[in-house]
Structures are given as structure tokens and as C-alpha cells.
Amino acid sequence: MKRGFLYNFKQYLIIFLASLATAVAVEVFLLPSDTIIGGVLGISSILDLLLSGLSAEKWYFSAGLWLIAINIPIMIYCFCTYRRRFALKTTVYLLFLAAELVLMRILNVAEFVKGIMSDDGGTFDKVLYVLLGGALHGISLPMLLSVNASTGGTDIVGLAVQKHSKRSSSDAMRFILMANFIVIAVSSVVYGAVGKSASDGVNMFIFSVAALFVCEIVQEVIFKGFSSAIELEITTDKPAEMTEQLTTQLKHGLTAVKVVGGYSHREREMLLCVIHKSQLVKARRIINQVDPDAFAYVENVKEVLGKGFANKENELEQEESGSAE
């Protein structure tokens, strides 16, 4: 029971931290710079900007409450279609995020941070705000995927499109990105029309697209970090000893290929091994100890699919394959 409690505590702690990163990104950096991030959160943000003006007194129009209201039908679909633990974790994330957004608005956290980051004239660096907001928001999805959850909204809609169209997870991700662009474009037009200034709408579009790209870049870096690897190609006269030591110490399998030297015309064995980048120093030491005369070189591997390497991009697709329990 203790182990189960600690496991669940760790899972929901990660969900809380992911929601906190998004809440800070939206409430502290993006909304004060008139920037939205797309998706349901983007719709919630534009409604917040138009109806509350980011006023603490109008917290009941904050993005947090709009986020819950818009996600209600989406989460009902999620509970009916996908695994309940997946749906529950996603719902907990949304509740955490909504509560944090409302609380930060009531406490005027954005104004406090602006006072720290502004210059003597009271102005702040909008570009810096957009970069920080996009980067912070980009952290949340990889964190949620690590515990088999999602950010809700267009993520769930993308899964639904993937399920009914029988497309790949890459197609679902492209749909989500396209939906985000549409939300940003429409919101920018509405914001410019209501604000009676075309420049306001253009600025919102430019900075929102920039924030979205920063978010995508951060997600990509983190995703690739989960499965980043290198390939070792080792030509040696001691293939059995080399295989045993590398397999035992690095916990990765090897593939042996018969090769013939172009100069010596001697038949030897080449060992192919894919390992984590952090294991390269250890691998070098093993090669030098087993066969100092071995010839080896290293190649970067873009992505690895298989045992021993995490592939967090596929987590939503895996969840989609299970029906509600």
C-alpha cells in the first residue's frame, strides 16, 4: 500500500507541477503581453482578455473558469471513450490549472511579477514575456505524457479525429497544430475588431505564433531527450568478450555483422549497439579495456523505437487504443 501511495503521489505531483507551469505561463507572462497559445486555452484566454481586462475584480471571467466550461463536453467524451485513469488524470490537471489561474488573478500575481521585471518607467520586455510564456507552457505536455495524461481540449479532439479517421499519431499532432493556428488567427481578428485597432490584432497574431513556436520547440527538445541515443559501430577481434561486457554493463543488446577489411582483407565482426548518450564514456572505457586495437565510431541517432528507450510522443496513441474500463 505504501508503494502504491508513493507511486500515485508522484504521478499527481507531476500533474500539479505541469499545471503550475502552464498557469504561470498564461497568467503571468502571456496574458499580460496580449498573447494566447491556441486551443481551448487560447479561446479561454481571449474571452478573459475581452471580458475581464485582466482585472482581479472580475476574476469570475478569468481564463481558468472558461477553461473548465469549454472542456466539460470534451471531458465527458474522454471518460466515455478512453481509459478512466487517463481521463481522470487529465481532468485533475484541468482542475488544478483552473484553480491556479483563478487564484493568481485574485492575488494579482501578474502585477507583482511585472513590478519586479519592469524598468523604472514601468514597461516590461514583451518579447521576453512571450519567450518565457511559450517555454513554460511547452514543459507541461511532456510532463503529462510521462504520467499518461494530456492537457485536454484540442489534444482530446485530435485523438478523436485520429480514432475515427484511422490516421497516425503524427496526423493527430498536425491537426492539433492547425487548430491552434486557427484559434490564434480568429482570436487576433476578434481582438483587433473589438479593440478598434488593427495593429492590436496583428501584434497578437505575431506574438501568439511566436509563443506557439517556442512551445513546440521546447516540447520537441524534451521529447527527443527521452529517446536521444547514439549508435556504436565496433570492429574487433574479440567479439564474444566485447559483447558480454557491453551487454552486462550497459544493459543494451548488440547485433553482430560479418565484415571484411578493405585493406587487410581479413574477416572480422562488427558489433552494432544503440545506447544512451550518457553511456558513451562508459562504453569507451569498456572498448579500451576489452580490445585496445578495436576500431569504433559513433553516429547520432535521431529517434529510437524499442525496449530500453522511452518514446513519449506515442503515449496519447497508446492511451487511445484502450477502451474505458
Contacts in CASP RR format, 6 or more apart in sequence:
PFRMAT RR
TARGET T0000
AUTHOR 0000-0000-0000
METHOD contacts of the structure
MODEL  1
MKRGFLYNFKQYLIIFLASLATAVAVEVFLLPSDTIIGGVLGISSILDLL
LSGLSAEKWYFSAGLWLIAINIPIMIYCFCTYRRRFALKTTVYLLFLAAE
LVLMRILNVAEFVKGIMSDDGGTFDKVLYVLLGGALHGISLPMLLSVNAS
TGGTDIVGLAVQKHSKRSSSDAMRFILMANFIVIAVSSVVYGAVGKSASD
GVNMFIFSVAALFVCEIVQEVIFKGFSSAIELEITTDKPAEMTEQLTTQL
KHGLTAVKVVGGYSHREREMLLCVIHKSQLVKARRIINQVDPDAFAYVEN
VKEVLGKGFANKENELEQEESGSAE
11 89 0 8 1.000
11 147 0 8 1.000
12 89 0 8 1.000
12 92 0 8 1.000
14 143 0 8 1.000
14 144 0 8 1.000
14 146 0 8 1.000
14 147 0 8 1.000
15 89 0 8 1.000
15 92 0 8 1.000
15 93 0 8 1.000
15 96 0 8 1.000
15 143 0 8 1.000
15 144 0 8 1.000
15 147 0 8 1.000
15 149 0 8 1.000
16 96 0 8 1.000
17 143 0 8 1.000
18 93 0 8 1.000
18 139 0 8 1.000
18 140 0 8 1.000
18 141 0 8 1.000
18 143 0 8 1.000
18 144 0 8 1.000
19 93 0 8 1.000
19 94 0 8 1.000
19 96 0 8 1.000
19 97 0 8 1.000
19 100 0 8 1.000
19 140 0 8 1.000
20 96 0 8 1.000
20 100 0 8 1.000
21 136 0 8 1.000
21 137 0 8 1.000
21 138 0 8 1.000
21 139 0 8 1.000
21 140 0 8 1.000
21 143 0 8 1.000
22 41 0 8 1.000
22 97 0 8 1.000
22 136 0 8 1.000
22 137 0 8 1.000
22 140 0 8 1.000
22 151 0 8 1.000
23 97 0 8 1.000
23 100 0 8 1.000
23 101 0 8 1.000
23 104 0 8 1.000
24 104 0 8 1.000
24 133 0 8 1.000
24 136 0 8 1.000
25 37 0 8 1.000
25 132 0 8 1.000
25 133 0 8 1.000
25 134 0 8 1.000
25 135 0 8 1.000
25 136 0 8 1.000
25 137 0 8 1.000
25 138 0 8 1.000
25 140 0 8 1.000
26 37 0 8 1.000
26 41 0 8 1.000
26 45 0 8 1.000
26 63 0 8 1.000
26 101 0 8 1.000
26 133 0 8 1.000
26 137 0 8 1.000
27 63 0 8 1.000
27 100 0 8 1.000
27 101 0 8 1.000
27 104 0 8 1.000
27 105 0 8 1.000
27 109 0 8 1.000
27 110 0 8 1.000
28 104 0 8 1.000
28 109 0 8 1.000
28 110 0 8 1.000
28 113 0 8 1.000
28 133 0 8 1.000
29 35 0 8 1.000
29 129 0 8 1.000
29 130 0 8 1.000
29 132 0 8 1.000
29 133 0 8 1.000
29 134 0 8 1.000
29 136 0 8 1.000
30 36 0 8 1.000
30 37 0 8 1.000
30 45 0 8 1.000
30 129 0 8 1.000
30 130 0 8 1.000
30 133 0 8 1.000
30 134 0 8 1.000
30 137 0 8 1.000
30 211 0 8 1.000
31 45 0 8 1.000
31 48 0 8 1.000
31 49 0 8 1.000
31 54 0 8 1.000
31 63 0 8 1.000
31 110 0 8 1.000
32 54 0 8 1.000
32 110 0 8 1.000
32 114 0 8 1.000
32 124 0 8 1.000
32 129 0 8 1.000
33 124 0 8 1.000
33 126 0 8 1.000
33 129 0 8 1.000
33 130 0 8 1.000
33 207 0 8 1.000
34 49 0 8 1.000
34 191 0 8 1.000
34 200 0 8 1.000
34 203 0 8 1.000
34 204 0 8 1.000
34 207 0 8 1.000
35 129 0 8 1.000
35 130 0 8 1.000
35 133 0 8 1.000
35 204 0 8 1.000
35 207 0 8 1.000
35 208 0 8 1.000
35 211 0 8 1.000
36 42 0 8 1.000
36 45 0 8 1.000
36 46 0 8 1.000
36 49 0 8 1.000
36 183 0 8 1.000
36 184 0 8 1.000
36 187 0 8 1.000
36 204 0 8 1.000
36 208 0 8 1.000
36 211 0 8 1.000
37 45 0 8 1.000
37 134 0 8 1.000
37 137 0 8 1.000
37 180 0 8 1.000
37 208 0 8 1.000
37 211 0 8 1.000
37 212 0 8 1.000
37 215 0 8 1.000
38 45 0 8 1.000
38 154 0 8 1.000
38 179 0 8 1.000
38 180 0 8 1.000
38 181 0 8 1.000
38 183 0 8 1.000
38 184 0 8 1.000
38 187 0 8 1.000
38 208 0 8 1.000
38 212 0 8 1.000
39 153 0 8 1.000
39 154 0 8 1.000
39 176 0 8 1.000
39 179 0 8 1.000
39 180 0 8 1.000
39 183 0 8 1.000
40 67 0 8 1.000
40 70 0 8 1.000
40 71 0 8 1.000
40 74 0 8 1.000
40 152 0 8 1.000
40 153 0 8 1.000
40 154 0 8 1.000
41 63 0 8 1.000
41 67 0 8 1.000
41 151 0 8 1.000
41 153 0 8 1.000
42 63 0 8 1.000
42 183 0 8 1.000
42 184 0 8 1.000
42 187 0 8 1.000
43 66 0 8 1.000
43 70 0 8 1.000
43 183 0 8 1.000
43 187 0 8 1.000
44 63 0 8 1.000
44 64 0 8 1.000
44 66 0 8 1.000
44 67 0 8 1.000
44 70 0 8 1.000
45 63 0 8 1.000
45 187 0 8 1.000
46 187 0 8 1.000
46 190 0 8 1.000
46 191 0 8 1.000
47 61 0 8 1.000
47 63 0 8 1.000
47 66 0 8 1.000
48 54 0 8 1.000
48 61 0 8 1.000
48 62 0 8 1.000
48 63 0 8 1.000
48 64 0 8 1.000
48 66 0 8 1.000
49 191 0 8 1.000
50 190 0 8 1.000
50 191 0 8 1.000
50 194 0 8 1.000
51 58 0 8 1.000
51 61 0 8 1.000
52 58 0 8 1.000
52 59 0 8 1.000
52 61 0 8 1.000
52 62 0 8 1.000
52 105 0 8 1.000
54 105 0 8 1.000
54 110 0 8 1.000
56 105 0 8 1.000
56 106 0 8 1.000
56 107 0 8 1.000
56 108 0 8 1.000
59 102 0 8 1.000
59 105 0 8 1.000
59 106 0 8 1.000
62 101 0 8 1.000
62 102 0 8 1.000
62 105 0 8 1.000
63 101 0 8 1.000
64 97 0 8 1.000
64 98 0 8 1.000
64 101 0 8 1.000
64 102 0 8 1.000
65 98 0 8 1.000
65 102 0 8 1.000
67 94 0 8 1.000
67 97 0 8 1.000
67 98 0 8 1.000
67 101 0 8 1.000
68 94 0 8 1.000
68 95 0 8 1.000
68 98 0 8 1.000
70 153 0 8 1.000
71 94 0 8 1.000
71 152 0 8 1.000
71 153 0 8 1.000
74 152 0 8 1.000
74 153 0 8 1.000
74 156 0 8 1.000
74 157 0 8 1.000
75 87 0 8 1.000
75 90 0 8 1.000
75 91 0 8 1.000
75 94 0 8 1.000
75 152 0 8 1.000
75 156 0 8 1.000
77 156 0 8 1.000
77 160 0 8 1.000
78 86 0 8 1.000
78 87 0 8 1.000
78 90 0 8 1.000
78 91 0 8 1.000
78 152 0 8 1.000
78 156 0 8 1.000
79 87 0 8 1.000
79 91 0 8 1.000
79 324 0 8 1.000
80 324 0 8 1.000
81 160 0 8 1.000
81 163 0 8 1.000
81 323 0 8 1.000
81 324 0 8 1.000
82 159 0 8 1.000
82 319 0 8 1.000
82 320 0 8 1.000
82 322 0 8 1.000
82 323 0 8 1.000
82 324 0 8 1.000
83 319 0 8 1.000
83 322 0 8 1.000
83 323 0 8 1.000
83 324 0 8 1.000
83 325 0 8 1.000
84 324 0 8 1.000
84 325 0 8 1.000
85 148 0 8 1.000
85 325 0 8 1.000
86 148 0 8 1.000
86 149 0 8 1.000
86 150 0 8 1.000
86 319 0 8 1.000
87 324 0 8 1.000
89 144 0 8 1.000
89 147 0 8 1.000
89 148 0 8 1.000
89 149 0 8 1.000
90 144 0 8 1.000
90 149 0 8 1.000
90 150 0 8 1.000
90 151 0 8 1.000
90 152 0 8 1.000
90 156 0 8 1.000
92 149 0 8 1.000
93 144 0 8 1.000
93 149 0 8 1.000
93 150 0 8 1.000
93 151 0 8 1.000
93 152 0 8 1.000
94 152 0 8 1.000
104 110 0 8 1.000
114 122 0 8 1.000
114 124 0 8 1.000
115 122 0 8 1.000
115 124 0 8 1.000
117 124 0 8 1.000
117 125 0 8 1.000
117 128 0 8 1.000
117 129 0 8 1.000
118 124 0 8 1.000
126 207 0 8 1.000
130 207 0 8 1.000
130 210 0 8 1.000
130 211 0 8 1.000
130 214 0 8 1.000
131 210 0 8 1.000
131 211 0 8 1.000
131 214 0 8 1.000
133 211 0 8 1.000
133 214 0 8 1.000
134 211 0 8 1.000
134 212 0 8 1.000
134 214 0 8 1.000
134 215 0 8 1.000
134 218 0 8 1.000
135 214 0 8 1.000
135 215 0 8 1.000
135 218 0 8 1.000
137 211 0 8 1.000
137 215 0 8 1.000
138 214 0 8 1.000
138 215 0 8 1.000
138 216 0 8 1.000
138 218 0 8 1.000
138 219 0 8 1.000
138 222 0 8 1.000
139 218 0 8 1.000
139 222 0 8 1.000
140 151 0 8 1.000
141 150 0 8 1.000
141 151 0 8 1.000
141 155 0 8 1.000
141 219 0 8 1.000
142 219 0 8 1.000
142 222 0 8 1.000
142 223 0 8 1.000
142 226 0 8 1.000
142 312 0 8 1.000
144 150 0 8 1.000
144 151 0 8 1.000
145 312 0 8 1.000
145 313 0 8 1.000
145 315 0 8 1.000
145 316 0 8 1.000
146 312 0 8 1.000
146 315 0 8 1.000
148 315 0 8 1.000
148 318 0 8 1.000
148 319 0 8 1.000
150 156 0 8 1.000
150 159 0 8 1.000
150 316 0 8 1.000
150 319 0 8 1.000
154 176 0 8 1.000
154 179 0 8 1.000
154 180 0 8 1.000
155 176 0 8 1.000
155 316 0 8 1.000
157 175 0 8 1.000
157 176 0 8 1.000
157 179 0 8 1.000
158 172 0 8 1.000
158 175 0 8 1.000
158 176 0 8 1.000
158 179 0 8 1.000
159 172 0 8 1.000
159 316 0 8 1.000
159 319 0 8 1.000
159 320 0 8 1.000
161 167 0 8 1.000
161 171 0 8 1.000
161 172 0 8 1.000
161 175 0 8 1.000
162 168 0 8 1.000
162 169 0 8 1.000
162 171 0 8 1.000
162 172 0 8 1.000
162 175 0 8 1.000
162 317 0 8 1.000
162 320 0 8 1.000
163 320 0 8 1.000
165 171 0 8 1.000
169 313 0 8 1.000
169 314 0 8 1.000
169 316 0 8 1.000
169 317 0 8 1.000
172 316 0 8 1.000
172 317 0 8 1.000
173 313 0 8 1.000
177 216 0 8 1.000
180 212 0 8 1.000
181 209 0 8 1.000
181 212 0 8 1.000
184 204 0 8 1.000
184 205 0 8 1.000
184 208 0 8 1.000
184 209 0 8 1.000
184 212 0 8 1.000
185 205 0 8 1.000
187 204 0 8 1.000
187 208 0 8 1.000
188 201 0 8 1.000
188 202 0 8 1.000
188 204 0 8 1.000
188 205 0 8 1.000
188 208 0 8 1.000
189 201 0 8 1.000
191 200 0 8 1.000
191 201 0 8 1.000
191 204 0 8 1.000
192 198 0 8 1.000
192 200 0 8 1.000
192 201 0 8 1.000
192 204 0 8 1.000
223 312 0 8 1.000
223 313 0 8 1.000
224 302 0 8 1.000
224 303 0 8 1.000
226 309 0 8 1.000
226 310 0 8 1.000
226 311 0 8 1.000
226 312 0 8 1.000
227 303 0 8 1.000
227 304 0 8 1.000
227 305 0 8 1.000
227 309 0 8 1.000
227 310 0 8 1.000
227 311 0 8 1.000
227 312 0 8 1.000
228 276 0 8 1.000
228 277 0 8 1.000
228 301 0 8 1.000
229 274 0 8 1.000
229 275 0 8 1.000
229 276 0 8 1.000
229 277 0 8 1.000
229 301 0 8 1.000
229 304 0 8 1.000
229 309 0 8 1.000
230 274 0 8 1.000
230 275 0 8 1.000
230 276 0 8 1.000
230 277 0 8 1.000
230 280 0 8 1.000
230 298 0 8 1.000
230 299 0 8 1.000
230 300 0 8 1.000
230 301 0 8 1.000
231 272 0 8 1.000
231 273 0 8 1.000
231 274 0 8 1.000
231 298 0 8 1.000
231 299 0 8 1.000
231 300 0 8 1.000
231 301 0 8 1.000
232 271 0 8 1.000
232 272 0 8 1.000
232 273 0 8 1.000
232 274 0 8 1.000
232 275 0 8 1.000
232 283 0 8 1.000
232 296 0 8 1.000
232 297 0 8 1.000
232 298 0 8 1.000
233 270 0 8 1.000
233 271 0 8 1.000
233 272 0 8 1.000
233 296 0 8 1.000
233 297 0 8 1.000
233 298 0 8 1.000
233 299 0 8 1.000
234 242 0 8 1.000
234 270 0 8 1.000
234 271 0 8 1.000
234 273 0 8 1.000
234 287 0 8 1.000
234 294 0 8 1.000
234 295 0 8 1.000
234 296 0 8 1.000
235 259 0 8 1.000
235 268 0 8 1.000
235 269 0 8 1.000
235 270 0 8 1.000
235 271 0 8 1.000
235 294 0 8 1.000
235 295 0 8 1.000
235 296 0 8 1.000
236 242 0 8 1.000
236 268 0 8 1.000
236 269 0 8 1.000
236 271 0 8 1.000
236 287 0 8 1.000
236 290 0 8 1.000
236 291 0 8 1.000
236 293 0 8 1.000
236 294 0 8 1.000
236 295 0 8 1.000
237 268 0 8 1.000
237 291 0 8 1.000
237 293 0 8 1.000
237 294 0 8 1.000
238 290 0 8 1.000
238 291 0 8 1.000
238 294 0 8 1.000
239 256 0 8 1.000
239 269 0 8 1.000
239 271 0 8 1.000
241 290 0 8 1.000
241 291 0 8 1.000
242 271 0 8 1.000
242 286 0 8 1.000
242 287 0 8 1.000
242 290 0 8 1.000
242 291 0 8 1.000
242 294 0 8 1.000
243 254 0 8 1.000
243 256 0 8 1.000
243 271 0 8 1.000
245 286 0 8 1.000
245 289 0 8 1.000
245 290 0 8 1.000
246 252 0 8 1.000
246 253 0 8 1.000
246 254 0 8 1.000
246 271 0 8 1.000
246 273 0 8 1.000
246 283 0 8 1.000
246 286 0 8 1.000
247 253 0 8 1.000
247 254 0 8 1.000
249 282 0 8 1.000
249 286 0 8 1.000
250 273 0 8 1.000
250 275 0 8 1.000
250 279 0 8 1.000
250 282 0 8 1.000
250 283 0 8 1.000
250 286 0 8 1.000
251 308 0 8 1.000
252 273 0 8 1.000
252 274 0 8 1.000
252 275 0 8 1.000
252 279 0 8 1.000
252 308 0 8 1.000
253 273 0 8 1.000
254 271 0 8 1.000
254 272 0 8 1.000
254 273 0 8 1.000
255 271 0 8 1.000
255 272 0 8 1.000
255 273 0 8 1.000
256 269 0 8 1.000
256 270 0 8 1.000
256 271 0 8 1.000
256 272 0 8 1.000
257 269 0 8 1.000
257 270 0 8 1.000
257 271 0 8 1.000
257 272 0 8 1.000
258 267 0 8 1.000
258 268 0 8 1.000
258 269 0 8 1.000
258 270 0 8 1.000
259 267 0 8 1.000
259 268 0 8 1.000
259 269 0 8 1.000
259 270 0 8 1.000
260 266 0 8 1.000
260 267 0 8 1.000
260 268 0 8 1.000
261 267 0 8 1.000
261 268 0 8 1.000
273 283 0 8 1.000
274 301 0 8 1.000
274 304 0 8 1.000
274 309 0 8 1.000
275 283 0 8 1.000
276 309 0 8 1.000
280 298 0 8 1.000
287 294 0 8 1.000
287 296 0 8 1.000
303 311 0 8 1.000
304 311 0 8 1.000
305 311 0 8 1.000
END
